[in-house]
Amino acid sequence: MHIRNGLSALIGLLFMLAPWWFDFSHIEGAVIGSLAAGFVQAVSSILAVGKTGWKSWPNWLSLIAGVWFIIFPFAFDLGVILAIMYLAFGIVTVLLNYYNMNGEIE
């Protein structure tokens, strides 16, 4: 569980830095969306360490951030490679947090 939450937090950090790493910082809406949802994902993943079950709100927040990142490339024109990256990491985020909410123990 700690590893899954750590990976989810790192993915959130990646999303926060993505506008500058992948040079789309000129698209204001994309920057704000990526920063905000990345921050929510990183912080909620850290708060979710040690918490399992469907009533764990930090896992829900992180899962919802993952859903946002799945939708994100369709809201902004970022190019194919970047869209695939956002889709892949969004899906990974959703799966990591879904697995955490199922109460599986490492």
Phi and psi in radians as a Rosetta constraint file:
Dihedral C 1 N 2 CA 2 C 2 CIRCULARHARMONIC -1.087 0.35
Dihedral N 2 CA 2 C 2 N 3 CIRCULARHARMONIC -0.654 0.35
Dihedral C 2 N 3 CA 3 C 3 CIRCULARHARMONIC -1.174 0.35
Dihedral N 3 CA 3 C 3 N 4 CIRCULARHARMONIC -0.757 0.35
Dihedral C 3 N 4 CA 4 C 4 CIRCULARHARMONIC -1.111 0.35
Dihedral N 4 CA 4 C 4 N 5 CIRCULARHARMONIC -0.742 0.35
Dihedral C 4 N 5 CA 5 C 5 CIRCULARHARMONIC -1.163 0.35
Dihedral N 5 CA 5 C 5 N 6 CIRCULARHARMONIC -0.659 0.35
Dihedral C 5 N 6 CA 6 C 6 CIRCULARHARMONIC -1.121 0.35
Dihedral N 6 CA 6 C 6 N 7 CIRCULARHARMONIC -0.746 0.35
Dihedral C 6 N 7 CA 7 C 7 CIRCULARHARMONIC -1.108 0.35
Dihedral N 7 CA 7 C 7 N 8 CIRCULARHARMONIC -0.721 0.35
Dihedral C 7 N 8 CA 8 C 8 CIRCULARHARMONIC -1.124 0.35
Dihedral N 8 CA 8 C 8 N 9 CIRCULARHARMONIC -0.693 0.35
Dihedral C 8 N 9 CA 9 C 9 CIRCULARHARMONIC -1.136 0.35
Dihedral N 9 CA 9 C 9 N 10 CIRCULARHARMONIC -0.706 0.35
Dihedral C 9 N 10 CA 10 C 10 CIRCULARHARMONIC -1.139 0.35
Dihedral N 10 CA 10 C 10 N 11 CIRCULARHARMONIC -0.653 0.35
Dihedral C 10 N 11 CA 11 C 11 CIRCULARHARMONIC -1.139 0.35
Dihedral N 11 CA 11 C 11 N 12 CIRCULARHARMONIC -0.687 0.35
Dihedral C 11 N 12 CA 12 C 12 CIRCULARHARMONIC -1.053 0.35
Dihedral N 12 CA 12 C 12 N 13 CIRCULARHARMONIC -0.713 0.35
Dihedral C 12 N 13 CA 13 C 13 CIRCULARHARMONIC -1.132 0.35
Dihedral N 13 CA 13 C 13 N 14 CIRCULARHARMONIC -0.693 0.35
Dihedral C 13 N 14 CA 14 C 14 CIRCULARHARMONIC -1.040 0.35
Dihedral N 14 CA 14 C 14 N 15 CIRCULARHARMONIC -0.765 0.35
Dihedral C 14 N 15 CA 15 C 15 CIRCULARHARMONIC -1.147 0.35
Dihedral N 15 CA 15 C 15 N 16 CIRCULARHARMONIC -0.573 0.35
Dihedral C 15 N 16 CA 16 C 16 CIRCULARHARMONIC -1.191 0.35
Dihedral N 16 CA 16 C 16 N 17 CIRCULARHARMONIC -0.600 0.35
Dihedral C 16 N 17 CA 17 C 17 CIRCULARHARMONIC -1.604 0.35
Dihedral N 17 CA 17 C 17 N 18 CIRCULARHARMONIC -0.232 0.35
Dihedral C 17 N 18 CA 18 C 18 CIRCULARHARMONIC -0.960 0.35
Dihedral N 18 CA 18 C 18 N 19 CIRCULARHARMONIC -0.688 0.35
Dihedral C 18 N 19 CA 19 C 19 CIRCULARHARMONIC -1.012 0.35
Dihedral N 19 CA 19 C 19 N 20 CIRCULARHARMONIC -0.555 0.35
Dihedral C 19 N 20 CA 20 C 20 CIRCULARHARMONIC -1.595 0.35
Dihedral N 20 CA 20 C 20 N 21 CIRCULARHARMONIC -0.618 0.35
Dihedral C 20 N 21 CA 21 C 21 CIRCULARHARMONIC -1.176 0.35
Dihedral N 21 CA 21 C 21 N 22 CIRCULARHARMONIC -0.637 0.35
Dihedral C 21 N 22 CA 22 C 22 CIRCULARHARMONIC -1.895 0.35
Dihedral N 22 CA 22 C 22 N 23 CIRCULARHARMONIC 0.234 0.35
Dihedral C 22 N 23 CA 23 C 23 CIRCULARHARMONIC 0.981 0.35
Dihedral N 23 CA 23 C 23 N 24 CIRCULARHARMONIC 0.914 0.35
Dihedral C 23 N 24 CA 24 C 24 CIRCULARHARMONIC -2.196 0.35
Dihedral N 24 CA 24 C 24 N 25 CIRCULARHARMONIC 0.529 0.35
Dihedral C 24 N 25 CA 25 C 25 CIRCULARHARMONIC -1.219 0.35
Dihedral N 25 CA 25 C 25 N 26 CIRCULARHARMONIC -0.173 0.35
Dihedral C 25 N 26 CA 26 C 26 CIRCULARHARMONIC -1.430 0.35
Dihedral N 26 CA 26 C 26 N 27 CIRCULARHARMONIC -0.168 0.35
Dihedral C 26 N 27 CA 27 C 27 CIRCULARHARMONIC -1.702 0.35
Dihedral N 27 CA 27 C 27 N 28 CIRCULARHARMONIC 1.670 0.35
Dihedral C 27 N 28 CA 28 C 28 CIRCULARHARMONIC -0.981 0.35
Dihedral N 28 CA 28 C 28 N 29 CIRCULARHARMONIC -0.796 0.35
Dihedral C 28 N 29 CA 29 C 29 CIRCULARHARMONIC -1.093 0.35
Dihedral N 29 CA 29 C 29 N 30 CIRCULARHARMONIC -0.682 0.35
Dihedral C 29 N 30 CA 30 C 30 CIRCULARHARMONIC -1.176 0.35
Dihedral N 30 CA 30 C 30 N 31 CIRCULARHARMONIC -0.671 0.35
Dihedral C 30 N 31 CA 31 C 31 CIRCULARHARMONIC -1.132 0.35
Dihedral N 31 CA 31 C 31 N 32 CIRCULARHARMONIC -0.848 0.35
Dihedral C 31 N 32 CA 32 C 32 CIRCULARHARMONIC -1.096 0.35
Dihedral N 32 CA 32 C 32 N 33 CIRCULARHARMONIC -0.779 0.35
Dihedral C 32 N 33 CA 33 C 33 CIRCULARHARMONIC -1.098 0.35
Dihedral N 33 CA 33 C 33 N 34 CIRCULARHARMONIC -0.745 0.35
Dihedral C 33 N 34 CA 34 C 34 CIRCULARHARMONIC -1.192 0.35
Dihedral N 34 CA 34 C 34 N 35 CIRCULARHARMONIC -0.748 0.35
Dihedral C 34 N 35 CA 35 C 35 CIRCULARHARMONIC -1.119 0.35
Dihedral N 35 CA 35 C 35 N 36 CIRCULARHARMONIC -0.847 0.35
Dihedral C 35 N 36 CA 36 C 36 CIRCULARHARMONIC -1.124 0.35
Dihedral N 36 CA 36 C 36 N 37 CIRCULARHARMONIC -0.899 0.35
Dihedral C 36 N 37 CA 37 C 37 CIRCULARHARMONIC -1.208 0.35
Dihedral N 37 CA 37 C 37 N 38 CIRCULARHARMONIC -0.616 0.35
Dihedral C 37 N 38 CA 38 C 38 CIRCULARHARMONIC -1.103 0.35
Dihedral N 38 CA 38 C 38 N 39 CIRCULARHARMONIC -0.711 0.35
Dihedral C 38 N 39 CA 39 C 39 CIRCULARHARMONIC -1.124 0.35
Dihedral N 39 CA 39 C 39 N 40 CIRCULARHARMONIC -0.807 0.35
Dihedral C 39 N 40 CA 40 C 40 CIRCULARHARMONIC -1.030 0.35
Dihedral N 40 CA 40 C 40 N 41 CIRCULARHARMONIC -0.773 0.35
Dihedral C 40 N 41 CA 41 C 41 CIRCULARHARMONIC -1.132 0.35
Dihedral N 41 CA 41 C 41 N 42 CIRCULARHARMONIC -0.808 0.35
Dihedral C 41 N 42 CA 42 C 42 CIRCULARHARMONIC -1.109 0.35
Dihedral N 42 CA 42 C 42 N 43 CIRCULARHARMONIC -0.836 0.35
Dihedral C 42 N 43 CA 43 C 43 CIRCULARHARMONIC -1.191 0.35
Dihedral N 43 CA 43 C 43 N 44 CIRCULARHARMONIC -0.784 0.35
Dihedral C 43 N 44 CA 44 C 44 CIRCULARHARMONIC -1.168 0.35
Dihedral N 44 CA 44 C 44 N 45 CIRCULARHARMONIC -0.547 0.35
Dihedral C 44 N 45 CA 45 C 45 CIRCULARHARMONIC -1.183 0.35
Dihedral N 45 CA 45 C 45 N 46 CIRCULARHARMONIC -0.648 0.35
Dihedral C 45 N 46 CA 46 C 46 CIRCULARHARMONIC -1.197 0.35
Dihedral N 46 CA 46 C 46 N 47 CIRCULARHARMONIC -0.739 0.35
Dihedral C 46 N 47 CA 47 C 47 CIRCULARHARMONIC -1.165 0.35
Dihedral N 47 CA 47 C 47 N 48 CIRCULARHARMONIC -0.404 0.35
Dihedral C 47 N 48 CA 48 C 48 CIRCULARHARMONIC -1.452 0.35
Dihedral N 48 CA 48 C 48 N 49 CIRCULARHARMONIC -0.094 0.35
Dihedral C 48 N 49 CA 49 C 49 CIRCULARHARMONIC -1.024 0.35
Dihedral N 49 CA 49 C 49 N 50 CIRCULARHARMONIC 2.180 0.35
Dihedral C 49 N 50 CA 50 C 50 CIRCULARHARMONIC 1.514 0.35
Dihedral N 50 CA 50 C 50 N 51 CIRCULARHARMONIC -0.018 0.35
Dihedral C 50 N 51 CA 51 C 51 CIRCULARHARMONIC -1.897 0.35
Dihedral N 51 CA 51 C 51 N 52 CIRCULARHARMONIC 2.354 0.35
Dihedral C 51 N 52 CA 52 C 52 CIRCULARHARMONIC -2.318 0.35
Dihedral N 52 CA 52 C 52 N 53 CIRCULARHARMONIC 3.057 0.35
Dihedral C 52 N 53 CA 53 C 53 CIRCULARHARMONIC 1.677 0.35
Dihedral N 53 CA 53 C 53 N 54 CIRCULARHARMONIC 2.859 0.35
Dihedral C 53 N 54 CA 54 C 54 CIRCULARHARMONIC -1.326 0.35
Dihedral N 54 CA 54 C 54 N 55 CIRCULARHARMONIC -0.187 0.35
Dihedral C 54 N 55 CA 55 C 55 CIRCULARHARMONIC -1.700 0.35
Dihedral N 55 CA 55 C 55 N 56 CIRCULARHARMONIC 0.174 0.35
Dihedral C 55 N 56 CA 56 C 56 CIRCULARHARMONIC -1.444 0.35
Dihedral N 56 CA 56 C 56 N 57 CIRCULARHARMONIC 1.703 0.35
Dihedral C 56 N 57 CA 57 C 57 CIRCULARHARMONIC -1.103 0.35
Dihedral N 57 CA 57 C 57 N 58 CIRCULARHARMONIC -0.582 0.35
Dihedral C 57 N 58 CA 58 C 58 CIRCULARHARMONIC -1.101 0.35
Dihedral N 58 CA 58 C 58 N 59 CIRCULARHARMONIC -0.646 0.35
Dihedral C 58 N 59 CA 59 C 59 CIRCULARHARMONIC -1.149 0.35
Dihedral N 59 CA 59 C 59 N 60 CIRCULARHARMONIC -0.663 0.35
Dihedral C 59 N 60 CA 60 C 60 CIRCULARHARMONIC -1.115 0.35
Dihedral N 60 CA 60 C 60 N 61 CIRCULARHARMONIC -0.762 0.35
Dihedral C 60 N 61 CA 61 C 61 CIRCULARHARMONIC -1.048 0.35
Dihedral N 61 CA 61 C 61 N 62 CIRCULARHARMONIC -0.773 0.35
Dihedral C 61 N 62 CA 62 C 62 CIRCULARHARMONIC -1.164 0.35
Dihedral N 62 CA 62 C 62 N 63 CIRCULARHARMONIC -0.682 0.35
Dihedral C 62 N 63 CA 63 C 63 CIRCULARHARMONIC -1.109 0.35
Dihedral N 63 CA 63 C 63 N 64 CIRCULARHARMONIC -0.735 0.35
Dihedral C 63 N 64 CA 64 C 64 CIRCULARHARMONIC -1.137 0.35
Dihedral N 64 CA 64 C 64 N 65 CIRCULARHARMONIC -0.659 0.35
Dihedral C 64 N 65 CA 65 C 65 CIRCULARHARMONIC -1.072 0.35
Dihedral N 65 CA 65 C 65 N 66 CIRCULARHARMONIC -0.684 0.35
Dihedral C 65 N 66 CA 66 C 66 CIRCULARHARMONIC -1.092 0.35
Dihedral N 66 CA 66 C 66 N 67 CIRCULARHARMONIC -0.696 0.35
Dihedral C 66 N 67 CA 67 C 67 CIRCULARHARMONIC -1.108 0.35
Dihedral N 67 CA 67 C 67 N 68 CIRCULARHARMONIC -0.707 0.35
Dihedral C 67 N 68 CA 68 C 68 CIRCULARHARMONIC -1.032 0.35
Dihedral N 68 CA 68 C 68 N 69 CIRCULARHARMONIC -0.730 0.35
Dihedral C 68 N 69 CA 69 C 69 CIRCULARHARMONIC -1.244 0.35
Dihedral N 69 CA 69 C 69 N 70 CIRCULARHARMONIC -0.369 0.35
Dihedral C 69 N 70 CA 70 C 70 CIRCULARHARMONIC -1.259 0.35
Dihedral N 70 CA 70 C 70 N 71 CIRCULARHARMONIC -0.666 0.35
Dihedral C 70 N 71 CA 71 C 71 CIRCULARHARMONIC -1.350 0.35
Dihedral N 71 CA 71 C 71 N 72 CIRCULARHARMONIC -0.533 0.35
Dihedral C 71 N 72 CA 72 C 72 CIRCULARHARMONIC -0.811 0.35
Dihedral N 72 CA 72 C 72 N 73 CIRCULARHARMONIC -0.884 0.35
Dihedral C 72 N 73 CA 73 C 73 CIRCULARHARMONIC -1.156 0.35
Dihedral N 73 CA 73 C 73 N 74 CIRCULARHARMONIC -0.321 0.35
Dihedral C 73 N 74 CA 74 C 74 CIRCULARHARMONIC -1.459 0.35
Dihedral N 74 CA 74 C 74 N 75 CIRCULARHARMONIC -0.332 0.35
Dihedral C 74 N 75 CA 75 C 75 CIRCULARHARMONIC -1.514 0.35
Dihedral N 75 CA 75 C 75 N 76 CIRCULARHARMONIC -0.443 0.35
Dihedral C 75 N 76 CA 76 C 76 CIRCULARHARMONIC -2.269 0.35
Dihedral N 76 CA 76 C 76 N 77 CIRCULARHARMONIC 2.508 0.35
Dihedral C 76 N 77 CA 77 C 77 CIRCULARHARMONIC -1.508 0.35
Dihedral N 77 CA 77 C 77 N 78 CIRCULARHARMONIC 1.656 0.35
Dihedral C 77 N 78 CA 78 C 78 CIRCULARHARMONIC -1.939 0.35
Dihedral N 78 CA 78 C 78 N 79 CIRCULARHARMONIC -0.110 0.35
Dihedral C 78 N 79 CA 79 C 79 CIRCULARHARMONIC 1.730 0.35
Dihedral N 79 CA 79 C 79 N 80 CIRCULARHARMONIC 2.800 0.35
Dihedral C 79 N 80 CA 80 C 80 CIRCULARHARMONIC -1.167 0.35
Dihedral N 80 CA 80 C 80 N 81 CIRCULARHARMONIC -0.833 0.35
Dihedral C 80 N 81 CA 81 C 81 CIRCULARHARMONIC -1.089 0.35
Dihedral N 81 CA 81 C 81 N 82 CIRCULARHARMONIC -0.809 0.35
Dihedral C 81 N 82 CA 82 C 82 CIRCULARHARMONIC -1.163 0.35
Dihedral N 82 CA 82 C 82 N 83 CIRCULARHARMONIC -0.641 0.35
Dihedral C 82 N 83 CA 83 C 83 CIRCULARHARMONIC -1.106 0.35
Dihedral N 83 CA 83 C 83 N 84 CIRCULARHARMONIC -0.736 0.35
Dihedral C 83 N 84 CA 84 C 84 CIRCULARHARMONIC -1.117 0.35
Dihedral N 84 CA 84 C 84 N 85 CIRCULARHARMONIC -0.703 0.35
Dihedral C 84 N 85 CA 85 C 85 CIRCULARHARMONIC -1.090 0.35
Dihedral N 85 CA 85 C 85 N 86 CIRCULARHARMONIC -0.819 0.35
Dihedral C 85 N 86 CA 86 C 86 CIRCULARHARMONIC -1.099 0.35
Dihedral N 86 CA 86 C 86 N 87 CIRCULARHARMONIC -0.743 0.35
Dihedral C 86 N 87 CA 87 C 87 CIRCULARHARMONIC -1.073 0.35
Dihedral N 87 CA 87 C 87 N 88 CIRCULARHARMONIC -0.829 0.35
Dihedral C 87 N 88 CA 88 C 88 CIRCULARHARMONIC -1.098 0.35
Dihedral N 88 CA 88 C 88 N 89 CIRCULARHARMONIC -0.853 0.35
Dihedral C 88 N 89 CA 89 C 89 CIRCULARHARMONIC -1.231 0.35
Dihedral N 89 CA 89 C 89 N 90 CIRCULARHARMONIC -0.524 0.35
Dihedral C 89 N 90 CA 90 C 90 CIRCULARHARMONIC -1.138 0.35
Dihedral N 90 CA 90 C 90 N 91 CIRCULARHARMONIC -0.767 0.35
Dihedral C 90 N 91 CA 91 C 91 CIRCULARHARMONIC -1.127 0.35
Dihedral N 91 CA 91 C 91 N 92 CIRCULARHARMONIC -0.734 0.35
Dihedral C 91 N 92 CA 92 C 92 CIRCULARHARMONIC -1.063 0.35
Dihedral N 92 CA 92 C 92 N 93 CIRCULARHARMONIC -0.743 0.35
Dihedral C 92 N 93 CA 93 C 93 CIRCULARHARMONIC -1.061 0.35
Dihedral N 93 CA 93 C 93 N 94 CIRCULARHARMONIC -0.811 0.35
Dihedral C 93 N 94 CA 94 C 94 CIRCULARHARMONIC -1.060 0.35
Dihedral N 94 CA 94 C 94 N 95 CIRCULARHARMONIC -0.798 0.35
Dihedral C 94 N 95 CA 95 C 95 CIRCULARHARMONIC -1.148 0.35
Dihedral N 95 CA 95 C 95 N 96 CIRCULARHARMONIC -0.727 0.35
Dihedral C 95 N 96 CA 96 C 96 CIRCULARHARMONIC -1.043 0.35
Dihedral N 96 CA 96 C 96 N 97 CIRCULARHARMONIC -0.783 0.35
Dihedral C 96 N 97 CA 97 C 97 CIRCULARHARMONIC -1.333 0.35
Dihedral N 97 CA 97 C 97 N 98 CIRCULARHARMONIC -0.579 0.35
Dihedral C 97 N 98 CA 98 C 98 CIRCULARHARMONIC -1.074 0.35
Dihedral N 98 CA 98 C 98 N 99 CIRCULARHARMONIC -0.764 0.35
Dihedral C 98 N 99 CA 99 C 99 CIRCULARHARMONIC -1.100 0.35
Dihedral N 99 CA 99 C 99 N 100 CIRCULARHARMONIC -0.686 0.35
Dihedral C 99 N 100 CA 100 C 100 CIRCULARHARMONIC -1.121 0.35
Dihedral N 100 CA 100 C 100 N 101 CIRCULARHARMONIC -0.697 0.35
Dihedral C 100 N 101 CA 101 C 101 CIRCULARHARMONIC -1.240 0.35
Dihedral N 101 CA 101 C 101 N 102 CIRCULARHARMONIC -0.352 0.35
Dihedral C 101 N 102 CA 102 C 102 CIRCULARHARMONIC -1.285 0.35
Dihedral N 102 CA 102 C 102 N 103 CIRCULARHARMONIC -0.120 0.35
Dihedral C 102 N 103 CA 103 C 103 CIRCULARHARMONIC 1.375 0.35
Dihedral N 103 CA 103 C 103 N 104 CIRCULARHARMONIC 0.322 0.35
Dihedral C 103 N 104 CA 104 C 104 CIRCULARHARMONIC -1.141 0.35
Dihedral N 104 CA 104 C 104 N 105 CIRCULARHARMONIC 2.444 0.35
Dihedral C 104 N 105 CA 105 C 105 CIRCULARHARMONIC -1.836 0.35
Dihedral N 105 CA 105 C 105 N 106 CIRCULARHARMONIC 2.412 0.35
